[in-house]
Amino acid sequence: MVQQTWRINVICTTQKSLCGSLQAALLFWKLLLETLQEWGFTLNPYDKCIANKDIKGKKCTIIWHIDDLKISHVSKDILEDILNKLNNKFGEESPLVTCQRKVLEYLGMKVDYRQQGKIEFIMYEYIEILLEELPADMQGLATTPASS
């Protein structure tokens, strides 16, 4: 008697991309990159998640990790224009969440712009959390970084 194995595939569509999905991240990267290139930005040859454009003689830089963007330019008007364009493109269902301050939280870092001509990256709290979560026994081998 031959035993049969059944496989059921479930296919569904979502109205928004699923965070954490590698394919969703790649699709968003492609869409964001195409959009920025249409707007005249150039991809950084050393990091594929940084795009630059000279606007009114000053550099505008957009850095992103999945769907978290950090946009820099000396002119607040330029920043607001880019945010409006991004909101028109990507904020159709719900407006984008933005933060404009002298000290920003971004991907576990504090980025401090309070001192003229200087940027300080602070990660003390993030490092403390990492150290607290580390196991007491760090002995052993792992075949991949994802191993327990």
N, CA, C and O atoms as a DFTB+ gen file, in Angstrom:
592 C
 N C O
     1  1       0.839      -1.169       0.000
     2  2       0.000       0.000       0.000
     3  2       0.895       1.248       0.000
     4  3       1.821       1.350       0.805
     5  1       0.621       2.176      -0.887
     6  2       1.390       3.410      -1.023
     7  2       0.694       4.509      -0.224
     8  3      -0.501       4.761      -0.375
     9  1       1.490       5.152       0.635
    10  2       0.920       6.237       1.436
    11  2       0.963       7.533       0.631
    12  3       1.989       7.870       0.039
    13  1      -0.137       8.245       0.612
    14  2      -0.193       9.494      -0.126
    15  2       0.110      10.668       0.801
    16  3      -0.320      10.700       1.954
    17  1       0.854      11.624       0.273
    18  2       1.134      12.857       1.003
    19  2       0.379      13.974       0.314
    20  3       0.480      14.155      -0.899
    21  1      -0.373      14.713       1.095
    22  2      -1.147      15.805       0.540
    23  2      -0.491      17.123       0.913
    24  3      -0.032      17.314       2.040
    25  1      -0.458      18.001      -0.029
    26  2       0.064      19.342       0.224
    27  2      -1.018      20.337      -0.148
    28  3      -1.595      20.272      -1.233
    29  1      -1.283      21.250       0.758
    30  2      -2.275      22.284       0.500
    31  2      -1.546      23.622       0.469
    32  3      -0.865      23.989       1.426
    33  1      -1.690      24.332      -0.612
    34  2      -1.113      25.660      -0.722
    35  2      -2.203      26.689      -0.503
    36  3      -3.275      26.605      -1.102
    37  1      -1.935      27.651       0.346
    38  2      -2.878      28.719       0.599
    39  2      -2.285      29.993       0.024
    40  3      -1.161      30.374       0.350
    41  1      -3.046      30.637      -0.824
    42  2      -2.604      31.889      -1.431
    43  2      -3.599      32.966      -1.021
    44  3      -4.811      32.796      -1.153
    45  1      -3.068      34.071      -0.524
    46  2      -3.950      35.169      -0.156
    47  2      -3.291      36.473      -0.559
    48  3      -2.081      36.534      -0.772
    49  1      -4.081      37.486      -0.657
    50  2      -3.546      38.807      -0.969
    51  2      -3.791      39.722       0.218
    52  3      -4.802      39.606       0.912
    53  1      -2.861      40.624       0.439
    54  2      -3.018      41.596       1.501
    55  2      -3.061      42.982       0.872
    56  3      -2.540      43.199      -0.222
    57  1      -3.675      43.896       1.564
    58  2      -3.746      45.257       1.040
    59  2      -2.491      46.044       1.364
    60  3      -2.243      47.085       0.755
    61  1      -1.694      45.566       2.310
    62  2      -0.419      46.182       2.654
    63  2       0.631      45.090       2.708
    64  3       0.314      43.925       2.946
    65  1       1.893      45.472       2.483
    66  2       2.954      44.472       2.532
    67  2       3.146      43.994       3.970
    68  3       2.848      44.714       4.923
    69  1       3.644      42.781       4.104
    70  2       3.861      42.208       5.417
    71  2       5.255      42.569       5.906
    72  3       6.249      42.226       5.266
    73  1       5.330      43.258       7.031
    74  2       6.641      43.604       7.579
    75  2       7.381      42.329       7.949
    76  3       6.776      41.368       8.424
    77  1       8.660      42.323       7.735
    78  2       9.467      41.161       8.061
    79  2       9.606      40.207       6.899
    80  3      10.449      39.311       6.942
    81  1       8.817      40.369       5.877
    82  2       8.909      39.507       4.718
    83  2      10.035      39.999       3.826
    84  3      10.044      41.160       3.417
    85  1      10.979      39.130       3.525
    86  2      12.111      39.500       2.686
    87  2      11.640      39.977       1.317
    88  3      12.167      40.949       0.775
    89  1      10.658      39.299       0.769
    90  2      10.153      39.687      -0.544
    91  2       9.477      41.061      -0.484
    92  3       9.645      41.869      -1.397
    93  1       8.720      41.332       0.573
    94  2       8.076      42.642       0.718
    95  2       9.123      43.737       0.836
    96  3       8.969      44.813       0.258
    97  1      10.198      43.464       1.589
    98  2      11.270      44.450       1.733
    99  2      11.939      44.727       0.394
   100  3      12.235      45.876       0.066
   101  1      12.173      43.679      -0.372
   102  2      12.798      43.847      -1.682
   103  2      11.884      44.605      -2.638
   104  3      12.346      45.476      -3.376
   105  1      10.601      44.284      -2.633
   106  2       9.655      44.988      -3.497
   107  2       9.572      46.466      -3.135
   108  3       9.526      47.324      -4.016
   109  1       9.552      46.763      -1.827
   110  2       9.509      48.167      -1.421
   111  2      10.805      48.874      -1.812
   112  3      10.773      50.015      -2.273
   113  1      11.945      48.207      -1.631
   114  2      13.234      48.794      -2.025
   115  2      13.218      49.166      -3.502
   116  3      13.634      50.262      -3.877
   117  1      12.737      48.252      -4.337
   118  2      12.679      48.524      -5.777
   119  2      11.757      49.707      -6.080
   120  3      12.108      50.587      -6.867
   121  1      10.587      49.724      -5.458
   122  2       9.631      50.806      -5.702
   123  2      10.183      52.144      -5.211
   124  3      10.085      53.152      -5.911
   125  1      10.758      52.154      -4.021
   126  2      11.330      53.393      -3.485
   127  2      12.485      53.861      -4.363
   128  3      12.575      55.047      -4.680
   129  1      13.361      52.956      -4.756
   130  2      14.500      53.324      -5.598
   131  2      14.023      53.901      -6.935
   132  3      14.520      54.938      -7.374
   133  1      13.069      53.239      -7.578
   134  2      12.532      53.748      -8.852
   135  2      11.928      55.137      -8.669
   136  3      12.113      56.016      -9.511
   137  1      11.208      55.329      -7.570
   138  2      10.586      56.623      -7.286
   139  2      11.649      57.697      -7.100
   140  3      11.558      58.775      -7.688
   141  1      12.656      57.404      -6.283
   142  2      13.708      58.388      -6.028
   143  2      14.488      58.705      -7.307
   144  3      14.861      59.855      -7.535
   145  1      14.733      57.702      -8.133
   146  2      15.438      57.946      -9.392
   147  2      14.599      58.810     -10.323
   148  3      15.140      59.668     -11.020
   149  1      13.284      58.598     -10.346
   150  2      12.387      59.464     -11.129
   151  2      12.484      60.909     -10.658
   152  3      12.348      61.835     -11.457
   153  1      12.719      61.105      -9.360
   154  2      12.828      62.439      -8.788
   155  2      14.243      63.010      -8.918
   156  3      14.511      64.107      -8.428
   157  1      15.147      62.278      -9.573
   158  2      16.493      62.781      -9.815
   159  2      17.549      62.359      -8.817
   160  3      18.674      62.855      -8.872
   161  1      17.223      61.459      -7.909
   162  2      18.211      60.972      -6.944
   163  2      19.090      59.907      -7.608
   164  3      18.665      59.204      -8.525
   165  1      20.320      59.813      -7.117
   166  2      21.272      58.820      -7.614
   167  2      21.608      57.861      -6.481
   168  3      21.878      58.285      -5.357
   169  1      21.591      56.573      -6.779
   170  2      21.922      55.552      -5.791
   171  2      23.402      55.606      -5.461
   172  3      24.234      55.729      -6.360
   173  1      23.735      55.516      -4.192
   174  2      25.117      55.485      -3.740
   175  2      25.762      54.175      -4.207
   176  3      25.196      53.107      -3.974
   177  1      26.933      54.228      -4.862
   178  2      27.542      52.992      -5.379
   179  2      28.053      52.061      -4.280
   180  3      28.292      50.882      -4.543
   181  1      28.224      52.562      -3.061
   182  2      28.776      51.747      -1.974
   183  2      27.718      51.196      -1.036
   184  3      27.974      50.228      -0.319
   185  1      26.549      51.788      -1.028
   186  2      25.462      51.329      -0.165
   187  2      24.157      51.495      -0.931
   188  3      23.768      52.612      -1.273
   189  1      23.494      50.397      -1.195
   190  2      22.291      50.395      -2.034
   191  2      21.040      50.887      -1.315
   192  3      19.938      50.790      -1.855
   193  1      21.200      51.415      -0.102
   194  2      20.067      51.992       0.619
   195  2      20.334      53.458       0.956
   196  3      19.838      53.984       1.953
   197  1      21.127      54.103       0.103
   198  2      21.394      55.534       0.234
   199  2      21.266      56.159      -1.145
   200  3      21.829      55.663      -2.121
   201  1      20.521      57.252      -1.214
   202  2      20.378      57.984      -2.473
   203  2      20.659      59.460      -2.203
   204  3      20.318      59.990      -1.146
   205  1      21.283      60.106      -3.173
   206  2      21.662      61.511      -3.038
   207  2      21.171      62.319      -4.228
   208  3      20.975      61.803      -5.328
   209  1      20.978      63.613      -3.963
   210  2      20.630      64.543      -5.029
   211  2      21.064      65.938      -4.591
   212  3      20.846      66.334      -3.446
   213  1      21.678      66.676      -5.508
   214  2      21.989      68.073      -5.222
   215  2      20.742      68.898      -5.507
   216  3      20.222      68.895      -6.623
   217  1      20.269      69.606      -4.484
   218  2      19.091      70.450      -4.616
   219  2      19.479      71.849      -4.147
   220  3      19.885      72.045      -3.002
   221  1      19.348      72.801      -5.036
   222  2      19.703      74.194      -4.753
   223  2      21.129      74.298      -4.213
   224  3      21.393      75.056      -3.280
   225  1      22.046      73.527      -4.808
   226  2      23.459      73.605      -4.454
   227  2      23.860      72.870      -3.193
   228  3      25.024      72.929      -2.797
   229  1      22.931      72.177      -2.549
   230  2      23.228      71.432      -1.320
   231  2      22.778      69.989      -1.485
   232  3      21.808      69.700      -2.186
   233  1      23.501      69.090      -0.828
   234  2      23.213      67.664      -0.958
   235  2      22.018      67.254      -0.110
   236  3      21.915      67.602       1.067
   237  1      21.124      66.509      -0.738
   238  2      20.007      65.883      -0.039
   239  2      20.298      64.388      -0.022
   240  3      20.550      63.787      -1.066
   241  1      20.264      63.796       1.158
   242  2      20.561      62.372       1.307
   243  2      19.362      61.673       1.928
   244  3      18.799      62.134       2.920
   245  1      18.983      60.552       1.325
   246  2      17.928      59.709       1.885
   247  2      18.549      58.348       2.168
   248  3      19.074      57.689       1.271
   249  1      18.478      57.944       3.424
   250  2      18.991      56.655       3.878
   251  2      17.778      55.843       4.315
   252  3      16.868      56.379       4.947
   253  1      17.757      54.567       3.987
   254  2      16.617      53.774       4.438
   255  2      17.024      52.359       4.807
   256  3      17.987      51.793       4.288
   257  1      16.231      51.811       5.740
   258  2      16.336      50.417       6.161
   259  2      14.908      49.883       6.136
   260  3      14.072      50.257       6.958
   261  1      14.654      49.012       5.186
   262  2      13.320      48.482       4.907
   263  2      12.379      49.660       4.638
   264  3      12.425      50.226       3.546
   265  1      11.524      50.051       5.596
   266  2      10.626      51.173       5.328
   267  2      10.838      52.334       6.302
   268  3       9.956      53.175       6.474
   269  1      12.001      52.373       6.931
   270  2      12.375      53.495       7.800
   271  2      13.348      54.387       7.048
   272  3      14.446      53.953       6.699
   273  1      12.959      55.621       6.797
   274  2      13.783      56.555       6.029
   275  2      14.312      57.662       6.920
   276  3      13.641      58.109       7.851
   277  1      15.533      58.097       6.617
   278  2      16.115      59.279       7.250
   279  2      16.515      60.206       6.116
   280  3      17.308      59.837       5.249
   281  1      15.965      61.407       6.128
   282  2      16.181      62.358       5.036
   283  2      16.900      63.581       5.590
   284  3      16.491      64.143       6.606
   285  1      17.973      63.989       4.915
   286  2      18.760      65.129       5.382
   287  2      18.931      66.159       4.276
   288  3      19.218      65.816       3.129
   289  1      18.752      67.418       4.633
   290  2      19.047      68.560       3.758
   291  2      19.076      69.797       4.644
   292  3      18.402      69.833       5.674
   293  1      19.847      70.811       4.259
   294  2      19.950      72.015       5.095
   295  2      18.672      72.847       5.090
   296  3      18.435      73.614       6.023
   297  1      17.846      72.708       4.056
   298  2      16.638      73.510       3.930
   299  2      15.404      72.741       4.410
   300  3      15.113      71.645       3.931
   301  1      14.692      73.335       5.356
   302  2      13.458      72.730       5.851
   303  2      12.410      72.652       4.737
   304  3      11.639      71.693       4.680
   305  1      12.377      73.657       3.849
   306  2      11.421      73.661       2.738
   307  2      11.644      72.472       1.804
   308  3      10.686      71.856       1.336
   309  1      12.907      72.154       1.535
   310  2      13.234      71.000       0.680
   311  2      12.767      69.719       1.346
   312  3      12.167      68.862       0.698
   313  1      13.040      69.584       2.649
   314  2      12.604      68.393       3.387
   315  2      11.085      68.247       3.339
   316  3      10.573      67.154       3.098
   317  1      10.373      69.330       3.564
   318  2       8.910      69.279       3.542
   319  2       8.390      68.922       2.159
   320  3       7.396      68.206       2.039
   321  1       9.053      69.416       1.105
   322  2       8.659      69.070      -0.264
   323  2       8.832      67.568      -0.517
   324  3       7.951      66.930      -1.093
   325  1       9.951      67.015      -0.092
   326  2      10.195      65.577      -0.276
   327  2       9.202      64.758       0.548
   328  3       8.680      63.750       0.071
   329  1       8.942      65.186       1.782
   330  2       7.961      64.476       2.618
   331  2       6.574      64.505       1.983
   332  3       5.857      63.505       2.018
   333  1       6.190      65.638       1.404
   334  2       4.888      65.724       0.719
   335  2       4.839      64.766      -0.465
   336  3       3.838      64.082      -0.676
   337  1       5.925      64.719      -1.237
   338  2       5.962      63.793      -2.374
   339  2       5.876      62.343      -1.904
   340  3       5.143      61.540      -2.480
   341  1       6.632      62.013      -0.850
   342  2       6.587      60.648      -0.314
   343  2       5.194      60.314       0.204
   344  3       4.701      59.204       0.003
   345  1       4.562      61.273       0.867
   346  2       3.208      61.052       1.384
   347  2       2.209      60.850       0.255
   348  3       1.319      60.006       0.355
   349  1       2.353      61.618      -0.815
   350  2       1.466      61.442      -1.970
   351  2       1.658      60.074      -2.609
   352  3       0.698      59.466      -3.084
   353  1       2.893      59.592      -2.621
   354  2       3.197      58.306      -3.262
   355  2       2.863      57.117      -2.365
   356  3       2.266      56.143      -2.823
   357  1       3.252      57.194      -1.075
   358  2       3.163      56.020      -0.203
   359  2       2.158      56.155       0.945
   360  3       1.904      55.178       1.649
   361  1       1.588      57.328       1.145
   362  2       0.700      57.523       2.281
   363  2      -0.764      57.550       1.904
   364  3      -1.575      58.186       2.577
   365  1      -1.101      56.862       0.831
   366  2      -2.481      56.890       0.342
   367  2      -3.474      56.350       1.364
   368  3      -4.512      56.965       1.609
   369  1      -3.158      55.200       1.960
   370  2      -4.088      54.588       2.913
   371  2      -3.980      55.203       4.302
   372  3      -4.984      55.358       4.997
   373  1      -2.780      55.546       4.698
   374  2      -2.581      56.246       5.969
   375  2      -1.337      57.116       5.832
   376  3      -0.345      56.696       5.236
   377  1      -1.389      58.336       6.385
   378  2      -0.253      59.240       6.211
   379  2       1.014      58.699       6.856
   380  3       0.959      57.957       7.836
   381  1       2.140      59.073       6.300
   382  2       3.421      58.638       6.836
   383  2       3.644      59.261       8.204
   384  3       3.195      60.375       8.473
   385  1       4.336      58.538       9.058
   386  2       4.700      59.041      10.374
   387  2       6.066      59.696      10.237
   388  3       7.025      59.056       9.804
   389  1       6.156      60.962      10.602
   390  2       7.417      61.688      10.466
   391  2       7.832      62.277      11.802
   392  3       7.016      62.463      12.704
   393  1       9.111      62.562      11.904
   394  2       9.670      63.156      13.111
   395  2      10.767      64.114      12.684
   396  3      11.699      63.726      11.981
   397  1      10.659      65.360      13.107
   398  2      11.673      66.363      12.785
   399  2      12.118      67.016      14.088
   400  3      11.436      67.888      14.626
   401  1      13.272      66.579      14.586
   402  2      13.808      67.113      15.834
   403  2      15.319      67.216      15.747
   404  3      15.935      66.729      14.799
   405  1      15.899      67.848      16.735
   406  2      17.365      67.956      16.806
   407  2      17.990      66.652      17.287
   408  3      19.153      66.380      16.987
   409  1      17.225      65.830      18.039
   410  2      17.686      64.511      18.472
   411  2      16.650      63.501      18.000
   412  3      15.487      63.559      18.400
   413  1      17.079      62.573      17.143
   414  2      16.170      61.580      16.558
   415  2      16.506      60.182      17.045
   416  3      17.669      59.865      17.292
   417  1      15.499      59.360      17.179
   418  2      15.688      57.927      17.417
   419  2      15.571      57.241      16.066
   420  3      14.552      57.380      15.390
   421  1      16.590      56.508      15.668
   422  2      16.564      55.840      14.359
   423  2      17.303      54.521      14.455
   424  3      18.518      54.505      14.650
   425  1      16.583      53.410      14.321
   426  2      17.140      52.063      14.304
   427  2      18.034      51.779      15.505
   428  3      19.134      51.247      15.350
   429  1      17.569      52.131      16.697
   430  2      18.323      51.861      17.917
   431  2      19.391      52.893      18.232
   432  3      20.108      52.754      19.223
   433  1      19.509      53.916      17.416
   434  2      20.511      54.960      17.641
   435  2      19.805      56.265      17.972
   436  3      18.677      56.507      17.544
   437  1      20.481      57.090      18.733
   438  2      20.073      58.478      18.866
   439  2      21.005      59.266      17.964
   440  3      22.227      59.161      18.073
   441  1      20.431      60.046      17.085
   442  2      21.207      60.886      16.182
   443  2      21.001      62.318      16.660
   444  3      19.889      62.844      16.614
   445  1      22.083      62.943      17.120
   446  2      22.019      64.245      17.775
   447  2      22.613      65.324      16.867
   448  3      23.798      65.290      16.535
   449  1      21.766      66.283      16.471
   450  2      22.168      67.394      15.594
   451  2      22.247      68.715      16.350
   452  3      22.304      69.768      15.716
   453  1      22.252      68.698      17.680
   454  2      22.168      69.944      18.443
   455  2      23.392      70.839      18.292
   456  3      23.278      72.059      18.410
   457  1      24.553      70.261      18.035
   458  2      25.773      71.066      17.915
   459  2      26.017      71.425      16.454
   460  3      26.091      70.542      15.599
   461  1      26.139      72.704      16.169
   462  2      26.341      73.206      14.801
   463  2      27.544      72.536      14.137
   464  3      28.643      72.533      14.692
   465  1      27.334      71.968      12.945
   466  2      28.427      71.370      12.174
   467  2      28.874      70.009      12.660
   468  3      29.906      69.506      12.215
   469  1      28.114      69.393      13.575
   470  2      28.521      68.109      14.147
   471  2      27.294      67.206      14.314
   472  3      26.214      67.668      14.684
   473  1      27.479      65.930      14.040
   474  2      26.424      64.940      14.282
   475  2      26.990      63.908      15.239
   476  3      28.104      63.421      15.045
   477  1      26.233      63.573      16.265
   478  2      26.678      62.574      17.232
   479  2      25.710      61.387      17.193
   480  3      24.493      61.555      17.271
   481  1      26.278      60.195      17.073
   482  2      25.486      58.969      17.098
   483  2      25.680      58.326      18.464
   484  3      26.807      58.037      18.867
   485  1      24.581      58.105      19.171
   486  2      24.641      57.586      20.535
   487  2      23.888      56.254      20.577
   488  3      22.737      56.166      20.148
   489  1      24.549      55.229      21.095
   490  2      23.917      53.909      21.149
   491  2      24.037      53.259      22.522
   492  3      23.906      52.039      22.629
   493  1      24.281      54.030      23.568
   494  2      24.498      53.462      24.899
   495  2      23.316      52.624      25.361
   496  3      23.506      51.499      25.824
   497  1      22.100      53.148      25.243
   498  2      20.916      52.410      25.700
   499  2      20.747      51.118      24.911
   500  3      20.435      50.074      25.484
   501  1      20.951      51.185      23.606
   502  2      20.817      50.004      22.753
   503  2      21.840      48.940      23.149
   504  3      21.504      47.758      23.224
   505  1      23.079      49.347      23.401
   506  2      24.130      48.408      23.799
   507  2      23.815      47.800      25.155
   508  3      24.024      46.604      25.358
   509  1      23.308      48.615      26.101
   510  2      22.932      48.092      27.417
   511  2      21.848      47.024      27.294
   512  3      21.914      46.000      27.974
   513  1      20.864      47.246      26.444
   514  2      19.801      46.260      26.231
   515  2      20.388      44.975      25.656
   516  3      20.032      43.880      26.091
   517  1      21.276      45.103      24.691
   518  2      21.923      43.923      24.113
   519  2      22.695      43.145      25.167
   520  3      22.614      41.917      25.215
   521  1      23.443      43.845      26.010
   522  2      24.232      43.179      27.047
   523  2      23.338      42.477      28.062
   524  3      23.673      41.391      28.536
   525  1      22.205      43.088      28.399
   526  2      21.264      42.461      29.328
   527  2      20.665      41.181      28.751
   528  3      20.400      40.229      29.485
   529  1      20.452      41.160      27.432
   530  2      19.814      40.008      26.793
   531  2      20.793      38.879      26.479
   532  3      20.371      37.765      26.168
   533  1      22.086      39.152      26.555
   534  2      23.067      38.106      26.259
   535  2      22.994      37.004      27.303
   536  3      22.773      37.286      28.480
   537  1      23.175      35.761      26.896
   538  2      23.203      34.678      27.884
   539  2      24.478      34.776      28.724
   540  3      25.498      35.284      28.260
   541  1      24.410      34.287      29.956
   542  2      25.577      34.317      30.846
   543  2      26.704      33.447      30.288
   544  3      27.881      33.788      30.406
   545  1      26.331      32.330      29.685
   546  2      27.322      31.408      29.121
   547  2      27.429      31.650      27.618
   548  3      26.502      31.340      26.871
   549  1      28.546      32.197      27.179
   550  2      28.749      32.488      25.761
   551  2      29.597      31.413      25.085
   552  3      30.098      31.621      23.980
   553  1      29.759      30.273      25.741
   554  2      30.559      29.184      25.177
   555  2      29.735      28.422      24.143
   556  3      28.506      28.397      24.219
   557  1      30.419      27.794      23.165
   558  2      29.726      26.954      22.224
   559  2      29.950      27.414      20.804
   560  3      30.591      28.434      20.554
   561  1      29.415      26.649      19.888
   562  2      29.527      26.920      18.466
   563  2      28.149      27.063      17.856
   564  3      27.180      26.469      18.329
   565  1      28.074      27.840      16.826
   566  2      26.816      27.986      16.097
   567  2      27.128      27.901      14.613
   568  3      28.090      28.507      14.140
   569  1      26.323      27.156      13.885
   570  2      26.558      27.036      12.443
   571  2      26.114      28.275      11.684
   572  3      26.630      28.571      10.607
   573  1      25.141      29.007      12.257
   574  2      24.700      30.259      11.643
   575  2      24.472      31.277      12.755
   576  3      24.286      30.895      13.911
   577  1      24.483      32.555      12.425
   578  2      24.196      33.553      13.465
   579  2      22.792      33.410      14.051
   580  3      22.532      33.892      15.153
   581  1      21.889      32.755      13.327
   582  2      20.505      32.617      13.786
   583  2      20.309      31.423      14.719
   584  3      19.217      31.238      15.256
   585  1      21.339      30.616      14.919
   586  2      21.182      29.452      15.782
   587  2      20.939      29.876      17.221
   588  3      21.382      30.940      17.653
   589  1      20.225      29.023      17.959
   590  2      19.975      29.348      19.366
   591  2      21.255      29.129      20.153
   592  3      21.278      29.342      21.366
